[in-house]
Amino acid sequence: MELDKKIEVLLEKYFEANTTLAEEKLLRDYFAQDTIAEHLEAYRSMFGYFNKAKVDVYTKQVPLKPRRNVNFRWLSVAASVIVVIGLYFGQLGYRNYQEQKQLEQEQARYAYQQTKKALNLLAENFGKGTQKMAYLKTFEVSKDKIYNEN
């Protein structure tokens, strides 16, 4: 009975991954016996499988050199070529974008200069028009004096 309690405690530690190698060996040895407690019988097949799997040996020869290296080499060369082509066309597109942007800025400056000239011309002519209006004003004042005296 005391051994069963110890095994239960070890099982809890085992499932929490807290057992040492010596404790795991004790569990394997316990479940390899013919007589174990009934409530622990469910674990017998699991530990039996672990013991059997430990003995299994992989007999197939493992290839030391994979055959796919050539494909990866060509794939890396192709990827490099694609990156270089992408950089070339990206730079070409960027250069075209910069030229277009510069052209738009020059056009905007030209439009600004033309608008400025037109507004200056308008202001100049407006100034001339106000001078002429000043002459009319003096004429109007003189006319009013003449009519008011008569």
C-alpha positions in Angstrom: 0.0 0.0 0.0 2.8 2.4 0.8 4.5 1.6 -2.5 1.2 2.4 -4.3 1.0 5.8 -2.7 4.6 6.5 -3.6 3.9 5.4 -7.2 0.9 7.7 -7.3 3.0 10.7 -6.2 5.6 9.8 -8.8 3.0 9.6 -11.5 1.8 13.1 -10.6 5.4 14.3 -10.8 5.9 12.4 -14.1 2.9 14.0 -15.7 4.1 17.5 -14.6 7.5 16.7 -16.0 9.2 17.0 -12.6 10.7 13.5 -12.2 14.3 12.5 -12.2 15.7 9.7 -14.4 15.9 7.5 -11.3 12.3 8.1 -10.5 11.3 7.3 -14.1 13.2 4.1 -13.9 11.4 3.2 -10.7 8.1 3.8 -12.5 9.1 1.7 -15.5 10.2 -1.2 -13.2 7.0 -1.0 -11.2 4.8 -1.2 -14.3 6.9 -4.1 -15.7 5.9 -6.3 -12.7 3.2 -8.9 -13.0 1.1 -7.6 -10.0 0.2 -3.9 -9.7 -2.6 -2.1 -8.0 -5.9 -2.2 -9.9 -6.4 1.6 -10.0 -2.9 1.9 -11.6 -3.5 -0.8 -14.2 -4.4 1.8 -16.9 -0.8 3.1 -16.9 0.7 -0.3 -17.5 0.2 -0.2 -21.3 1.6 3.3 -21.5 4.9 2.4 -19.7 5.0 -0.9 -21.6 4.9 1.0 -24.9 7.7 3.3 -23.7 9.9 0.3 -22.8 9.2 -1.3 -26.2 9.8 2.0 -28.1 13.1 2.4 -26.3 14.3 -0.9 -27.7 13.2 -0.2 -31.3 16.1 0.7 -33.6 15.8 2.6 -36.9 17.5 0.3 -39.4 17.0 2.4 -42.6 20.1 4.2 -43.9 19.8 8.0 -43.6 21.1 9.8 -46.7 24.0 12.1 -45.8 23.7 14.4 -48.8 20.3 15.7 -49.8 19.6 15.7 -53.5 17.6 19.0 -53.4 20.7 21.2 -53.1 20.9 21.8 -56.9 17.3 23.1 -56.8 18.0 25.4 -54.0 21.1 26.7 -55.7 19.1 27.6 -58.9 16.3 29.0 -56.8 18.7 31.3 -55.0 20.2 32.5 -58.3 16.7 33.1 -59.7 15.7 35.0 -56.6 18.8 37.2 -56.9 18.1 37.9 -60.5 14.5 38.9 -59.6 15.7 41.2 -56.9 18.2 42.9 -59.2 15.6 43.4 -61.9 13.1 44.7 -59.3 15.7 47.2 -58.1 16.4 48.4 -61.6 12.8 48.9 -62.5 12.1 50.4 -59.1 14.9 52.9 -59.5 13.7 53.7 -63.1 10.2 54.3 -61.8 11.5 56.4 -59.0 13.5 58.5 -61.4 10.5 59.0 -63.6 8.4 60.0 -60.6 11.1 62.6 -59.5 11.2 64.0 -63.0 7.4 64.3 -63.2 7.4 65.9 -59.8 10.0 68.4 -60.8 8.1 69.2 -64.0 4.9 69.8 -62.0 6.8 72.1 -59.7 8.2 74.1 -62.6 4.8 74.4 -64.1 3.4 75.6 -60.8 6.2 78.2 -60.6 5.5 79.4 -64.1 1.7 79.6 -63.4 2.5 81.6 -60.2 4.7 84.1 -62.1 2.1 84.6 -64.9 -0.6 85.1 -62.3 1.6 87.6 -60.4 2.2 89.5 -63.7 -1.5 89.6 -64.5 -2.4 90.8 -61.0 0.3 93.5 -61.1 -1.0 94.7 -64.5 -4.5 94.8 -63.1 -3.3 96.8 -60.0 -1.5 99.2 -62.3 -4.5 99.8 -64.5 -6.7 100.0 -61.5 -4.4 102.7 -60.1 -4.7 104.6 -63.4 -8.5 104.3 -63.3 -8.7 105.7 -59.8 -6.6 108.7 -60.9 -9.0 109.4 -63.8 -11.9 109.1 -61.3 -10.2 111.7 -59.1 -10.3 114.2 -62.1 -14.0 113.4 -62.5 -14.5 114.1 -58.9 -12.9 117.6 -59.2 -15.1 118.2 -62.3 -18.2 117.1 -60.4 -17.3 119.5 -57.5 -16.7 122.4 -59.9 -19.9 121.7 -61.8 -21.9 121.6 -58.5 -20.4 125.0 -57.5 -21.4 126.5 -60.9 -25.0 125.2 -60.7 -25.4 126.2 -57.0 -24.3 129.8 -57.7 -26.9 130.2 -60.4 
